[in-house]
Each structure stands twice: as C-alpha cells, then as structure tokens.
Amino acid sequence: MHLKDIKGPEDIKGLSASELEELAEEIRHTIITCVSAGGGHLASSLGVVELAIALHCVFDSPRDRIVWDVGHQSYPHKLLTGRYERFHTLRKYGGLGGFPRVSESPHDAFGTGHSSTSISAALGMVEARDLRGEQHKVIAVIGDGAMTAGLAFEGLNHAGQLGKDLVVVLNDNEMSISPNVGALSRYLNRILTGDVYNRMKKDLKALIGGIPRVGAPVARFAERAEESLKGLFLPGMLFEELGFTYVGPIDGHDVDLLIRTLEKVKDTAAPTLVHTITKKGKGYGFSEQDPCSFHGVGPFELETGSPLSSGAASYSDVFGEALTELAEERPAVVAISAAMKEGTGLTAFARRFPERFYDVGIAEPHAATFAAGLARAGARPVVAIYSTFLQRSYDEIVHDVCLQNLPVVFAIDRSGIVGEDGPTHHGAFDISYLRHIPNLTVMSPRDGTELKEMLALALAHPGPTAIRYPRGKAEELPDGTPVVPGESEVLREGAELAILAVGNMVTPAVEAAARLEEEGVHPTVVNVRFLKPLDEGTISRVASVCGRVLTVEENALLGGFGSSVLELLSRSGLTGVSVDMLGIPDEFVEQGTQAELRRRYGLDAEGIYARALAFLRKSAAPVRSRVS
C-alpha cells in the first residue's frame, strides 16, 4: 500500500513488517520533499517515523488519544491520518498547520506548539475518561529536549501520584537523555515487559510477604534488590521512583520491536513510560549530520542541503554579533538561552565565551530567575528568548527580576508576526504583557543599527530592560540619529497627521507617508523607540500640532502601544485629538508568510496608507479611537 492510499490509521494495521518499513521510507521521502520546497521542522519529524507508524498500528486513534509534545514531531502522524492530499499546503496560508490542531483533524487530540505540555494534558484526559466511565488509552509522546522543562516533571509527579492508566512515550533523539541501545538493553526490556517476569515478581512478593515476622523486611529487601538490579542496567530509576513502570530503552527505528512493546504496554493499567532511542534527522544525510541546523529550516536544495534564501544578516545575527563585541569589553556580561542557541544568534558568543554562556534547556522560567540570581551577585545577564516562549516566564520577570529592580536584559527575538509557524509562535503579546511592569524599560529598534545601540544602553542601565525585535532581515536604514534614553525620533514633520510607529513598522510608515505627500497630505512620522517609558513630551507635542494620531504596532491592540498613547492623552487632558490604532485585533494570528499576514492586517505600507487616508476623511473630534 502506498502512502497516497492511506485515508486513516486503520489502513496500516494489517501491513507486514516489510510493508511498514517501505511505508516509513515513503513517509520520509514525502516529508523531505515537502519541507525542502516550503520549509518546516524537518529533523524532528524524520526521527519519529517508525514510532508514529507503531503507535497507529497498536492504538485506535482517534478513540485512543495520542498527544504529541511540542508538535514539530507530528508530520508523520499527519500523513498517517488522512492528510496526504493536503500535505503540500503544510504551513501555508489556509493550509495544514505545522503543529497538531484540534480544528484540523479528530486525530489531533490536543493542540500544541510550545514544549512539555503533553504529560499534563494527557493526564487531564485520563481523569476525564475515568470520571465519564469510558474505556480508551491515552498516550503522551514527549521528547526532542522537552523533558528538560519543569512542566514535564510536574505532570509525571502528579501522574505517578494518581496511579492511573497513562502511557508516556519518551522519544529520546540524542538531544536530551543519553542513548542506551544494545543487546543487553533489548534483552532486559524483553524480560521487563514479559508476562512471565511480571507474574514471577508478583508471586515472589506474595510468597515472601506471607512468611511470619521476617516476611515484610525480606519483601522490602527483595524490592530493593530488584530496583538495584534495574538501576544498574537501566536509566529508568527516576521514572520508577515517580510511580511509573519503566520500559526500555528500545530502538525507536525497529518498527516490529516497537509494535510488540506497545502491544504489551497496551494491556497495562498503571502509569507506564516507554523509552525509545531515535536518530534526529534520520533518512536524510545532511539532517543526520547536523540535526540542529535542520531542526527548523526554510526552503533548501535537496541535493546539497543548502538554503535557497539569501544570507542577509537577520536581527538574531546582528544581536549575537553585537553582544559578543560588547562582552569583549565587559567581563561581567553573560548570555542565557533556553534551548535556542542557534535560533537566537548566540552560537558565536558561546564559542567565544563558553564559560559565560548558559543553555538552560526548555526552561524559560528558570532562565529568568537564574538571570536574576546572576544579576544580584554582580553579573550582567542577557536572556535571549523568542517572544512567544518568554510568556512562560511572566511571573519570574515580575517577581524575581523587576520587583527587585535587577539589571537583567531580555533580548526578545521573533516579536510580532513570525510567519508560517502560526498562532503558537507569533510574538503578538509582548508589549501588552511587559509595558505595565514597574521598573522595566522596553525598547524596539527600527533597524540593526538601533538594535546594537539599544543593547549597549541596556547593558549600561542599572535596572531591567527588554528589547523586542522581529524575525527576518535586519535593515540598515540611512539618516538615523543616535538612540537617546527615553527619547523617540521624529523622522519627518507635518501638520495633518502624526503616525507613531513601533520597531519594524517604522519603514512601512515612512513609505506610506511618502505616498500621502503625493496626495498633498503632510504627515509627521515618529520612530517611537521607547515603549516604556514613553517619550511623553514628543508624543504630546505632535498630537497637539496634528490633531490626529495614528499608532502602528505589530502587537495585540489590547494593552499595546496604542493603548498607552490613549492613556497618555487622557492623563494630559488634551482635547480635540482623534486617535486611530492599527495593529493586531483580538484574535489569534493564523499561519502564512509574514508578507501575507501583514497585508491581511494592514501592517504594510499599502495598509498604513489606506488606513491613514480613511482616517483623514473623518472630521476632527474630541479624543476617540477606532480599533482593528
């Protein structure tokens, strides 16, 4: 049977081992071809092909709930659940999502995109199942570094306490727990999952426990002996102590062994963890050799693995280069990443200053508090995390950093619209969740030059700072003025409309203003630079002169920059000023290219120009706002 003929998991249940191996190769070929054309998460998905096949052979999805952690491992799962015909639309506007989505398929048991949620979510499903008196299995598939997050262990701890029927599959792809594959592991796994072993263990405990007086101590001794033996050979003692029956490690690319193991696990009624060893990037030589680079990729050339896009410097690159240069002069500077060294541009820093670089794993809350401790003891930590992931450390930013007014720098990568990764990855909320925190200075550069200057200012500032910058090429715009703390930059003066633009919205705002000039309209354009503290003097002045203010930001409008301008005008008592706010409305942004999504929300030059014209056609009125 070919992949194109598979309409659902039921179509693979009767296939032979050789047929399943052929299917695995076809799945890999399909994923590699699709991702090379449109980009996506390649290496992680290539590593779980056999595991996905085995899970769907043994369990009955969607009746049995398979919860994929992180979600970038889910491409084989999508192909096995009737989505082959649409797979070419992966991550495209209106197409298949790059992560599991409950709205996309009944086989996607839980929507995901951020790491380490699978065990907690699956345990919730287990409890709901039992409360309703239903009979089905729930399986959490976690891995690719997701076991480094505290949330995963919180879920394990609770699951072990409840002792319910939950299966956790740990996909160990050499990016977290060390591999432990071999004949001995295979042999021990076969013993530990066998009926004879489990029956002998039960009977032995019953026999020894029945001996008068000395029975209980001997039984405890037997238990300790069993645990010591397993601990000697297996890396599963931690999971056993948390209340799980540990199975493994097993070869995650042996589909026959996987099926036989899962069939035995399927009949258990206690928390069970199956440890599989896989190769991240398996089946494509370039991704096997460099799984980090092929974790998430843009379009690339199949024959060489080379990216098709230009090598223009990104904001991440500019940040990493600038931080490395500043660290040469400042020994107290240290850098922190949450399992995203390459993505945040810190590779060069880590190579130059290995003793001053910390990758804490997928543990953003720990990263923030760890940085607070470093700052409290005299270091100057810079925490580089994507906007969407920094959300996970909100309490630590408030309580551990800002409340104590510690000089921690948050370098917030991927702010605003990110693109094809979709709603779980857009950095649409960072202005809203940061600007109201006391003591925190928040900046947003319009180009790479300003990013460098803001980073230097942040490292000289005595309190906490945040610099938000977008995904993509870092422009080097002409005619910029040096960044002065707390001051915005007026790029052009006019008397009919003030356009206040944030960060990467400055360039399209300037372009829109040039078109307005052709219409006989003379706008003021302000590069805001500082979201907190606001440059109240400049904003109040241009608002008074123009009478109309259009704010432009790539952030949620609720609680965003535009809201802060309204608050300022209200405090200042300015009357006769009309305000319009352009940004992201109260909805989650779907996937698509950055250009497509900015066009959809009017956050490009054409959209700003059209919105400004419509706004100008309205008569001046007391302070009011229109939000979209």
Secondary structure, DSSP 8 states (H G I E B T S, - for coil): --GGG--SGGGGTT--HHHHHHHHHHHHHHHHHHHHHH-B--HHHHTTHHHHHHHHHHS-TTTSEEEESSSTT-HHHHHHTT-STTGGGTTSTTS--SS--TTT-TT--S---SSS-HHHHHHHHHHHHHHTT----EEEEEETTGGGSHHHHHHHHHHHHHT-S-EEEEEE-SSSS----SHHHHHHHHHHTSHHHHHHHHHHHHHHHTSTTTHHHHHHHHHHHHHHHHHHH-S-HHHHHTT-EEEEEEETT-HHHHHHHHHHHHT--S-EEEEEE--TTTTSHHHHH-TTTTTSB-SB-TTT--BSS----BHHHHHHHHHHHHHHH-TTEEEEESS-TTTTT-HHHHHH-GGGEEE--S-HHHHHHHHHHHHHTT-EEEEEEEHHHHGGGHHHIIIIIITTT---EEEEEEEB---TT-TTT-B-SHHHHHTTSTT-EEE--SSHHHHHHHHHHHHH-SS-EEEEEESSB----SS-----TT--EEEE--SSEEEEE-GGGHHHHHHHHHHHHHTT--EEEEE--EEES--HHHHHHHHHHHSEEEEEEEEESTTSHHHHHHHHHHHHT--S-EEEEEEE-SS----S-HHHHHHHTT-SHHHHHHHHHHHHHS---SS-EEE-
